[in-house]
Amino acid sequence: MEKNIFDISFQLDDKTYSGWVNPSGELNHPGMPTSFHVVLNKASFGFLSLEGCKWVINEERPAELVKLVGQAIEKYYGL
């Protein structure tokens, strides 16, 4: 499964965030993983999933940060 892990990096309010994403092995109907374990700046950010058209997370995190992590995942998958 480790081969599916990919790096992400982006900026928010002049701060750089970088880390990695580990997609789940379970796929949804279009073939995209159902959830993603995210680590940002060497700390666990949580598990993201796409519900409808909105990214949600299992931890309390700033909405803008969740949105940017979701966009980085979408970019990786070419969405």
N, C-alpha and C positions, 0 to 999 in steps of 0.2 A: 504494500500500500504506500510505502514511503515515496515511491517514484511519482505519485500523484501530487505531492506537496509542491506548492509554488510560492514564490516570493511576491510581496506587494510593497509599494511605497507611494506615499502621497504627502501633500502638505495641507495644513489647516491652521489659519491664524499665525503664519510664519513659523510654525513648528513642523518638523519633518517626522512622519510616522513611517516605520518600516517593520516588516515582520514576515510571517509566512502563514499560509492557509493550507489546511489538511482537509480535503473533501471526504465526505462519508462514502462508503461503498454502496449505499442504497441510492438508487436513481429514481427520479420522478418520470412521468410519462414522456416528456420530450427528451429524456436521457441525461438530464443534469443532476448532479448530486442533490440530495434532499437537505443536507446541512453541511456546514463548514466550521471546523474548529479554527479559530483565528488567534494568533499571538502577535501582539504589537509592542514594539520597543522592549522586547524580552519579557513581557508579562502577558499572561492569558487574558484575552479580550472577551472570549466567550464563544458560544455556538450560534452562528447566523443561519437563518433559513429565509427563503423567499415565500411570502404568503400573499398570493395575488400578485400585485405589482409593488409590494412594500417589503423591505428587508426588516426582519425582527431578530432580536437577540435574547438569550436566556438570562442575561445580566442587565443591571441598570447601567446604561451607558448614554452619553449625549447623542441625541438623534442625528445631528449633523455628522458625527463620527461614524455612526452605524451606516448612514447613507453612503459616505465615502468609501468605507470598506466594501459595501455591497457593489458600488460602482467599479471598484478595483477587481472584484470577482467577475463581474459582468464583462469587463474589458478582457480579462484573461480568457474567457469563454467566447469572446467575439460577439457578444450580444449588444 
